[in-house]
């Protein structure tokens, strides 16, 4: 098995997060992405040199070299890896990055409310990502 280009550390209790991770996994035909549920029993954030609070504040990804990418810094290569770089192109513009960082942090902080607003639910209240 090859090492993924990025391993996403995602909130497996967040329905909207799971919905997006599922879409990304389906789109990732080259298997460039890995997925780790930070809400899974036994998950240890110390392995990645961070805390659960930090991981819950923003999406994190780990490179094969062990570098931790956070927020929009992981979203840009993540979407580029699955051929959706056009979705995050505005985030690559340096002058706009402060706005995107604030907007993403706001979204991350309110992701459960946003999930409920859009009616996104997980079976049995628990989410899991599986590769097709």
C-alpha positions in Angstrom: 0.0 0.0 0.0 1.3 3.5 -0.9 1.5 6.3 1.6 -1.2 8.9 0.9 -0.2 12.4 -0.2 -2.3 13.7 2.7 -3.9 12.0 5.6 -6.9 14.0 6.9 -7.6 14.1 10.6 -11.4 14.7 10.5 -14.2 14.9 13.1 -16.1 11.7 12.8 -19.0 13.1 14.9 -19.6 16.0 12.5 -22.2 15.1 9.8 -21.3 17.8 7.3 -17.6 16.9 7.7 -18.4 13.3 7.1 -20.5 14.2 4.0 -17.5 16.1 2.6 -15.0 13.4 3.5 -17.2 10.8 1.8 -17.4 12.9 -1.4 -13.6 13.4 -1.3 -13.0 9.7 -0.8 -15.3 8.8 -3.7 -13.5 11.4 -6.0 -10.1 10.2 -4.9 -9.7 7.4 -7.5 -5.9 7.6 -7.3 -6.0 7.0 -3.5 -4.0 10.1 -2.7 -5.8 10.7 0.5 -6.0 8.9 3.9 -8.6 9.5 6.5 -8.4 9.3 10.3 -11.4 9.9 12.5 -10.3 11.9 15.5 -13.5 11.0 17.3 -12.7 7.2 17.2 -12.0 5.4 20.4 -8.3 5.2 21.1 -7.3 8.1 18.8 -4.2 9.8 20.2 -3.6 13.4 19.1 -0.2 13.4 20.7 1.0 11.1 17.9 0.6 14.1 15.7 2.1 16.6 18.1 -1.1 18.3 18.8 -4.2 18.3 21.0 -7.8 17.1 20.4 -8.9 20.7 21.0 -6.7 22.0 18.2 -7.9 19.2 15.9 -11.5 20.1 16.6 -10.9 23.7 16.0 -9.8 23.2 12.3 -9.2 20.5 9.8 -5.7 19.1 9.9 -3.8 17.0 7.4 -0.5 15.2 7.7 2.0 14.9 4.9 4.1 11.8 4.3 7.0 13.7 5.9 4.9 14.2 9.0 4.3 17.9 8.5 1.0 19.0 10.0 -1.1 21.3 7.7 -4.0 23.2 9.3 -7.2 24.9 8.0 -6.9 26.3 4.5 -3.2 25.3 4.3 -4.5 21.7 4.1 -7.6 22.4 2.1 -5.7 23.8 -0.8 -3.5 20.7 -1.5 -6.4 18.4 -0.5 -8.8 19.7 -3.2 -5.9 19.9 -5.7 -5.1 16.2 -5.0 -8.6 15.1 -6.2 -8.8 17.4 -9.2 -10.9 20.1 -7.5 -8.3 22.8 -7.2 -10.7 25.3 -8.9 -12.9 25.1 -5.8 -10.1 26.5 -3.6 -8.3 28.7 -6.1 -9.4 31.9 -4.3 -7.7 30.6 -1.2 -4.4 30.5 -3.0 -4.4 34.3 -3.5 -2.2 35.7 -0.7 -4.2 38.9 -0.3 -7.4 36.9 0.3 -6.0 34.3 2.7 -6.8 36.3 5.9 -10.4 36.4 4.9 -10.5 32.6 4.1 -8.8 31.7 7.4 -11.4 33.7 9.4 -14.3 32.3 7.3 -13.0 28.7 7.7 -12.5 29.0 11.4 -16.0 30.4 11.8 -17.4 27.4 9.8 -15.4 24.9 11.8 -16.6 26.5 15.1 -20.3 26.2 13.9 -20.1 22.9 11.9 -22.6 21.1 14.1 -25.2 23.9 13.8 -24.5 24.0 10.0 -25.1 20.3 9.8 -28.4 20.6 11.5 -29.5 23.6 9.4 -28.8 21.6 6.2 -30.4 18.4 7.6 -27.2 16.5 7.3 -27.3 13.5 9.7 -25.3 10.4 10.4 -26.9 7.0 10.9 -27.2 6.3 14.7 -25.7 9.6 15.4 -22.2 8.2 14.5 -20.3 8.9 11.4 -17.6 6.9 9.7 -15.8 7.2 6.3 -15.3 4.1 4.2 -13.5 3.8 0.9 -15.6 2.5 -1.9 
